[in-house]
């Protein structure tokens, strides 16, 4: 039975804070295991990558066959059923259109003193894209991660994905084709992240690594940050559905289950001011669960981490939403506008009952790579800007120098940095 909290119950504040604090993230020993994997890849190169691939995936790899050839990619993509191909093409077009509008503008300006200053944006040279191959293969993740990089102008998009006995996933190979992926390597896990970050021949060294993965992949990205840029450290998926009495219970229940089916550690939360709706949604979840092929995973998530929060008035909702800082926030209320305006912390917001989070996962346009584990308090979803660097520039004319140089020298003196002061004064 799903856990229930009521804002009028004694102890609600403590129970809610415990909910906020529980981010369901990886166990402590994962960090030590990943550190060992990374150390071996640093020391042994491809031999370590092959060893861990054999150990964890049961796949034998050599330097000669680790890369998926262009012919293999094309043959796999050609097997995609026409309806799926059309859906992926629609998704790619919508994602590309939305992200093209995100390209940042350069700045080149002069102030009243004649000093020129500005910002120039340039893409990273090579981006690594991790595509998981565990519970499911996600071609949508390929599109969401690679298309922003392509729009940013990244020269090389390198994909790593584990390939087991079933072989290449046709939909993933088609998505790679649609998104402009340059090269594909059949490796997964922390060893794949290490290969992309460090450059382990024949895998090229990347400047940025993006893409979801299990706890080992996320921890490898965390430990390698600084050696390579990363999108974010992502944990289990989560959704918060805020619904009033106008919401249809079946819609709410289906949307909660759409997150619960991802992972036993995923979290689906309903926040409502309607006890009747709360009961109806709980019943709908039980009615819908047996229909799902993913019922075992979804039930584990719902019963272990799912929560129904009942409040007296939805005026209480903004503070609770901002504390939970959900990855996905659905506002399934009669008028979502005022509530949307009142909240600050959410990875992505879905307005109204006809905007399920599942649309955002695939064909909406905005990116589905979003901060989890309450990180939407300070982090944002993946964008074109993540694949670009900002370089500022400055040019001071001789006519403006005396006043600026003297002020700089004065501040350098105040900070006890005489060489700074000398550098500034010599030009006056």
C-alpha positions in Angstrom: 0.0 0.0 0.0 1.3 3.4 -0.9 2.4 5.8 1.8 0.1 8.8 2.6 0.9 12.1 4.2 -1.6 14.7 5.3 -0.5 18.3 6.0 -3.0 18.6 8.9 -1.6 15.5 10.6 0.7 15.8 13.6 4.3 15.2 12.6 3.7 16.2 8.9 6.6 18.6 8.8 9.1 15.9 10.0 7.7 13.3 7.7 7.8 15.7 4.7 11.4 16.7 5.5 12.4 13.0 5.6 10.8 12.6 2.2 12.8 15.5 0.8 16.0 14.1 2.3 15.5 10.7 0.8 17.0 11.0 -2.7 17.2 7.2 -3.3 20.6 7.4 -4.7 23.4 4.9 -4.9 24.9 2.9 -2.1 28.2 4.1 -0.6 30.3 1.2 -1.9 29.6 2.1 -5.5 32.1 5.0 -5.2 34.9 2.7 -4.2 34.1 0.1 -6.9 34.0 2.8 -9.6 37.3 4.3 -8.3 38.9 1.0 -8.8 37.5 0.6 -12.4 38.7 4.1 -13.3 42.2 3.4 -11.9 42.6 0.3 -13.9 41.4 1.9 -17.1 44.0 4.7 -16.5 46.7 2.2 -15.9 45.9 -0.5 -18.5 43.9 1.3 -21.2 41.8 -0.8 -23.6 42.8 -4.1 -21.8 41.0 -2.9 -18.7 37.9 -1.8 -20.8 37.8 -5.3 -22.4 38.3 -7.0 -19.1 35.4 -5.2 -17.4 33.2 -5.7 -20.5 33.8 -9.4 -20.3 33.2 -9.4 -16.5 30.1 -7.3 -16.4 28.4 -7.9 -19.8 29.8 -11.3 -20.8 31.0 -9.8 -24.1 34.4 -10.4 -25.6 35.9 -7.3 -27.3 39.0 -6.5 -29.1 40.4 -3.1 -30.4 39.4 -4.3 -33.9 35.8 -4.9 -33.2 34.9 -2.5 -30.4 33.6 0.1 -32.9 30.4 -0.4 -34.7 31.0 -0.1 -38.4 29.0 2.2 -40.7 27.6 -0.8 -42.5 26.5 -2.4 -39.2 24.8 0.8 -38.1 23.0 1.2 -41.4 21.8 -2.4 -41.5 20.4 -2.1 -38.0 18.7 1.2 -38.7 17.1 -0.2 -41.8 15.3 -2.8 -39.6 13.2 -0.2 -37.8 9.5 -0.5 -38.4 8.0 2.3 -40.5 5.7 3.7 -37.7 8.6 3.8 -35.3 10.8 5.5 -37.9 8.2 8.1 -38.5 7.8 8.7 -34.8 11.6 9.1 -34.3 11.7 11.5 -37.3 8.9 13.6 -35.8 10.6 13.6 -32.4 14.0 14.6 -34.0 12.4 17.5 -35.9 10.6 18.9 -32.9 13.7 18.5 -30.6 15.9 20.2 -33.2 13.4 23.1 -33.7 13.2 23.8 -30.0 16.9 23.6 -29.3 17.9 25.7 -32.4 16.3 28.6 -30.6 18.6 28.2 -27.7 21.8 29.0 -29.5 23.4 31.9 -27.5 24.3 35.1 -29.1 27.8 36.5 -29.0 28.3 40.0 -27.5 30.7 42.7 -28.7 30.2 46.1 -27.2 32.0 49.3 -26.3 31.3 51.3 -23.2 31.4 55.1 -22.8 35.2 55.1 -22.2 35.8 53.3 -25.5 36.7 50.0 -23.9 35.7 47.0 -26.0 34.4 43.9 -24.3 32.3 40.9 -25.1 31.7 37.2 -25.1 32.3 34.6 -27.8 30.7 31.2 -27.7 32.4 28.1 -29.2 31.5 24.4 -29.1 33.5 21.7 -27.4 35.5 19.7 -29.9 34.2 16.2 -29.1 31.2 15.1 -27.0 30.7 11.6 -25.6 27.2 10.2 -25.5 26.4 7.4 -23.1 23.3 5.3 -24.0 22.3 2.7 -21.5 21.4 -0.9 -22.4 20.1 -2.3 -19.2 16.3 -2.5 -18.5 15.5 -0.8 -21.8 17.2 0.8 -24.8 16.2 4.5 -25.2 16.5 6.0 -28.7 14.8 9.1 -27.3 17.9 9.6 -25.1 20.1 9.6 -28.2 18.0 12.4 -29.7 17.8 14.4 -26.6 21.5 14.3 -25.9 23.0 14.4 -29.4 20.8 17.0 -31.1 21.7 19.9 -28.8 25.4 19.0 -29.3 24.9 18.9 -33.1 23.2 22.3 -33.0 26.0 23.7 -30.8 28.4 22.8 -33.6 30.3 20.0 -31.9 32.6 18.4 -34.5 32.5 14.8 -33.2 29.7 13.0 -31.4 30.9 9.6 -30.0 28.4 7.2 -28.6 29.1 4.3 -26.2 26.4 1.7 -25.6 26.6 -1.8 -24.2 25.7 -4.5 -26.8 24.8 -7.9 -25.4 23.8 -11.1 -27.1 20.8 -9.5 -28.8 23.1 -7.3 -30.8 22.6 -3.7 -31.9 19.2 -2.0 -31.1 17.8 -0.9 -34.4 16.0 2.1 -32.9 19.1 3.3 -31.2 21.1 3.1 -34.4 18.4 5.0 -36.3 18.3 7.7 -33.6 22.1 8.0 -33.9 21.8 8.5 -37.6 19.1 11.1 -37.2 21.1 13.0 -34.6 24.4 13.1 -36.4 26.4 10.7 -34.2 29.9 10.3 -35.7 31.1 7.0 -34.1 29.6 4.2 -32.0 31.4 1.9 -29.6 29.9 -1.2 -28.1 31.0 -0.7 -24.5 29.0 0.2 -21.4 29.3 0.9 -17.7 31.9 2.9 -15.8 34.6 1.5 -18.1 32.9 3.2 -21.1 32.7 6.5 -19.3 36.4 6.2 -18.4 37.3 5.4 -22.0 35.4 8.4 -23.3 36.9 10.7 -20.7 40.5 9.5 -20.8 40.8 8.6 -24.5 41.5 4.8 -24.7 42.4 3.8 -28.3 40.5 3.4 -30.4 38.0 5.4 -28.3 38.8 9.1 -28.7 39.1 11.5 -25.8 36.0 13.6 -25.3 35.6 17.0 -23.8 32.1 16.5 -22.5 30.1 13.4 -21.5 26.3 13.3 -21.4 23.7 10.7 -21.1 21.9 8.6 -18.4 23.1 5.4 -16.9 23.0 3.2 -13.7 24.6 4.1 -10.4 28.1 3.1 -11.7 27.8 5.3 -14.8 26.6 8.2 -12.7 29.4 7.8 -10.2 32.0 7.5 -12.9 30.8 10.8 -14.4 31.0 12.4 -10.9 34.5 11.2 -10.3 35.7 12.2 -13.7 34.3 15.7 -13.7 37.2 18.0 -14.0 39.0 15.7 -16.4 35.9 16.0 -18.6 32.8 18.1 -18.6 29.5 16.3 -17.7 25.9 17.2 -18.1 24.9 16.3 -14.5 25.0 13.5 -11.9 21.6 11.9 -12.4 19.8 9.7 -10.0 16.5 7.7 -10.2 13.7 9.3 -12.1 10.9 11.2 -10.3 7.5 12.9 -11.0 5.3 15.1 -8.8 1.7 15.3 -10.0 -0.3 18.2 -8.5 -4.0 17.6 -9.1 -7.3 19.1 -8.0 -10.8 17.6 -8.0 -11.0 18.4 -11.8 -8.4 15.8 -12.6 -9.3 12.4 -14.1 -8.1 9.7 -11.8 -7.0 7.4 -14.7 -4.9 10.2 -16.2 -3.2 10.8 -12.9 -2.6 7.1 -12.1 -1.2 6.4 -15.6 1.2 9.4 -15.3 2.4 8.2 -11.9 3.0 4.7 -13.2 4.9 6.1 -16.3 7.7 7.1 -13.9 7.4 4.2 -11.5 8.0 1.7 -14.3 11.5 3.1 -15.0 13.2 1.7 -11.9 12.4 0.3 -8.5 14.1 3.4 -7.1 12.0 5.8 -9.2 9.6 8.0 -7.3 6.0 9.0 -8.1 4.2 11.5 -5.8 0.7 12.8 -6.0 -0.1 16.1 -4.2 -3.8 17.0 -4.0 -6.4 18.9 -2.0 -9.1 16.3 -2.8 -9.4 13.2 -0.6 -11.8 11.7 -3.1 -9.3 12.1 -5.9 -6.5 10.6 -3.7 -8.6 7.5 -3.1 -9.7 7.2 -6.7 -6.1 7.5 -8.0 -4.9 4.8 -5.6 -7.6 2.5 -6.8 -6.8 3.3 -10.5 -3.1 2.5 -9.9 -4.2 -1.0 -8.6 -6.5 -1.4 -11.6 -3.8 -0.4 -14.2 -0.8 -2.2 -12.7 -1.7 -5.7 -13.8 -2.0 -4.5 -17.4 1.7 -3.4 -17.6 4.5 -5.6 -18.7 6.6 -3.6 -16.3 4.2 -4.2 -13.4 6.8 -5.8 -11.1 9.1 -2.8 -11.3 6.3 -0.2 -11.2 4.7 -1.8 -8.2 8.0 -2.0 -6.3 8.6 1.7 -7.0 5.1 2.7 -6.1 4.8 0.7 -2.9 8.4 1.6 -1.7 8.8 5.2 -2.8 5.4 6.4 -4.0 3.6 9.0 -1.8 0.2 10.6 -1.8 0.2 14.0 -0.1 -3.1 15.5 1.0 -3.3 19.2 1.7 -6.3 21.3 2.8 -5.7 23.9 0.1 -3.4 24.0 -3.0 -2.1 27.3 -1.7 0.2 25.1 0.4 1.5 23.5 -2.8 4.2 25.9 -4.0 6.4 25.6 -0.8 6.1 21.8 -0.9 6.9 21.7 -4.6 10.0 23.9 -4.2 11.2 21.8 -1.4 10.8 18.6 -3.4 12.4 20.3 -6.5 11.0 17.5 -8.8 12.6 16.4 -12.0 9.1 16.3 -13.6 6.2 18.4 -12.3 2.7 17.9 -13.7 0.1 20.6 -12.9 -3.1 18.7 -13.5 -5.4 21.4 -12.2 -8.2 23.4 -13.7 -6.0 26.6 -14.1 -2.3 25.7 -13.9 -1.1 29.3 -14.7 -1.1 30.8 -11.2 0.5 27.7 -9.7 3.1 27.6 -12.4 4.0 31.3 -11.7 4.3 30.6 -8.0 6.9 27.8 -8.2 10.7 28.0 -8.8 12.2 24.6 -8.4 11.4 22.0 -11.1 13.3 20.4 -13.9 10.5 20.6 -16.4 6.8 21.6 -15.9 3.8 20.0 -17.8 0.8 22.2 -17.8 -2.7 20.8 -17.9 -4.3 17.4 -18.1 -3.5 17.0 -21.9 0.3 17.4 -21.3 1.5 14.2 -19.7 5.2 13.9 -19.0 5.4 11.1 -21.5 4.9 13.6 -24.3 7.9 15.5 -23.0 10.0 12.3 -22.9 9.6 11.8 -26.6 8.1 14.5 -28.9 7.4 17.7 -27.0 10.6 19.4 -27.9 12.2 20.5 -24.6 14.9 18.3 -23.3 14.1 15.3 -21.1 17.6 15.2 -19.5 16.7 16.8 -16.2 18.1 17.2 -12.7 17.0 14.6 -10.2 17.5 14.1 -6.4 16.2 17.6 -5.5 19.0 19.2 -7.7 16.4 21.3 -9.6 17.0 23.8 -6.7 20.2 24.9 -8.5 20.5 22.9 -11.7 18.8 22.9 -15.1 18.0 20.5 -17.9 20.4 19.8 -20.8 20.6 22.5 -23.4 22.7 23.7 -26.4 24.6 25.9 -24.0 26.0 22.8 -22.2 28.0 22.0 -25.2 29.4 25.5 -25.6 32.1 27.5 -23.8 32.0 31.2 -23.1 35.2 33.1 -23.8 35.2 36.8 -22.7 37.4 39.3 -24.3 38.6 42.9 -23.5 40.4 45.6 -25.4 41.4 48.8 -23.7 42.4 51.8 -25.9 45.3 54.1 -24.8 42.8 57.0 -24.2 40.9 55.0 -21.6 44.0 53.5 -19.9 45.1 56.1 -17.4 42.0 56.1 -15.3 41.5 52.4 -15.4 45.2 51.6 -14.9 45.4 53.9 -11.8 42.2 52.3 -10.3 43.6 48.8 -10.9 46.9 49.7 -9.4 45.2 51.2 -6.3 43.2 48.0 -5.8 46.3 45.8 -6.3 48.1 47.8 -3.6 45.1 47.3 -1.3 45.3 43.6 -1.9 49.0 43.4 -1.3 49.9 42.3 -4.9 52.8 44.6 -6.0 53.4 42.9 -9.3 49.8 43.5 -10.3 50.2 47.1 -9.3 53.5 47.4 -11.3 51.9 45.9 -14.4 49.0 48.4 -14.2 51.2 51.5 -13.5 53.9 50.9 -16.1 51.3 51.6 -18.9 50.1 54.9 -17.4 
